[in-house]
Amino acid sequence: MEEMSALYSYESMDDLKHKLFYTNLELQNMKVKADVTMRKHKDIVQHLLNLLANAYKERDEARDQLQKLIYKSMS
């Protein structure tokens, strides 16, 4: 009977090792996917910041042109 118990414990330990191995693989896979997603989101945010900077620049240039036109029309 002890032999059966020892065999059962060994099989259970083997099953647990396999489960742990596959869980670690799944965790690594999810980490890689999360890293890719984070990189993609970081690139999108950087692109949006560049667009915002360009919009500010265009706004400031338009404001300067308007000021010049107003000054020119007053003189």
Helices and strands as residue ranges (DSSP letters): H 2-74
